[in-house]
Amino acid sequence: ELNGVTEKYWKLTELMGKAVTQSGTMQKEAHLILHNEGNRVNAHGGCNSMMGTYELLPGNRIKFNKMASTMMACPDMSIEDQLKKVLEMADNYNLDGDKLVLNRARMAPLARFEAVYLR
């Protein structure tokens, strides 16, 4: 079913209240993709790839499971480390058109993403 969340390239734009910009040391922009097939999630923290599974539950709840990542060392891993924590913590999301927000309970938004359409 089309839930507006899956099968999109979600570019990370804000993490823990701070804007995210791709620094020169990042090999790729940080992003998240939720695949319908097998409920697989692929993410990138700018240096390492992350993969695992996710569950979408009623009431806009989300849960990421079995997250693993490649283990390259990079000059600046702060965004990546925070993104990993966010994926462990997030338990609900808001979707507003092309914008996705991951939250935990009623705390301030953990991460904001923007859909990038592949042309």
N, C-alpha and C positions, 0 to 999 in steps of 0.2 A: 504494500500500500504506500502511496506517496505521502510521506509525513513532512516533507520539506526539509528534513535534516540529513537524510542519507543521500549518497551518490552526488555529493557536492564537494568541491574543493574549498575548505574553510581556511582562509588566511588569518593567522593570529594578529590582532591589531592592538590588544590591550591585555596586560597581565597584572593582576593584583593592583589595579588602579593606575598603572603606568603604561603609556603608549609604547608599543613595540615597533622598532624600526630595524630593518635588516642591517646589521653592522658589517663592516668589511671582512670580519673574520668568519662570518656565517656562510656556509657553503650553499645553503638554500634558505628561502624564507620559511619561518615556522608555520606549520599548517596541520590540518586534521582532515581526514576523510573517513566517513562511516560507510562501509559497503553493505549492501543488502545481503549479498551472498555470504552465508556463514557468519553473519553479524561481526565481520572483521573490521577492526579499526586500524588505520595506518596514520601515523603522525610523524612529524619531523620537528626537531627542536632547534634546527639551524646547523647542527653538527651531526647528530645521530638520528637514525630512523627508530621509531617506536612502533610496536605492533601488539595487538591483543584482540580482545573481543569486547563487545558492548551489549547492553540490554536497554531497550526503550520500554518503559513501563507506563501505565496509565497515570494521568496527572502530571505529565511533563517530567516524569522522573527518568533519570539515566544512571547507568552504572557501568563503569569500565572494569574489565577483569583481565587477569593474566597478562598484564602489560610487561613487555620485555623491550630491551633496546640494544642496539649495537653499542660497542664500547670504545669508540674512538675518543682520544683526548683532544680537546680543542682549547684555544686560548681563552675564550670567554664562554662559559657554560651556564651563566646565570639564568638566561631565559629558558634554556633546556631543563635545568634542574627544577625551576619553578613550574614549568609546564607539566613535568612528570608528577609533581606534587598535586597540581590542579586536577589531573586526570584521576589520581587516587582519591581525591577529596570530593569531587563533584558528585552531587546526588540529584540535581534537577537542572533544567535548562529553560530558557525563554527563546522563542523564535519570533522575530519580527521581520518578515520579508527576507531580505538578504543579510540579516544580522542574527547571529547566534550568540547567546550568553550562557556560560556554564556557571552554576551557583552551588553553594552548599547551604542547605537549610535557608535561613533568612539573613545570612551574612552578606556583605557587599559582594558584587560580582567577582568571581575568581578570574574569569577570562572572557574576552570578547573576540568574536571572529566575524569576518565578512566573506560572503560567498564571492568566489572569483569564477566567472564562467569561462570555460575553455573553448576557444573559438577554433 
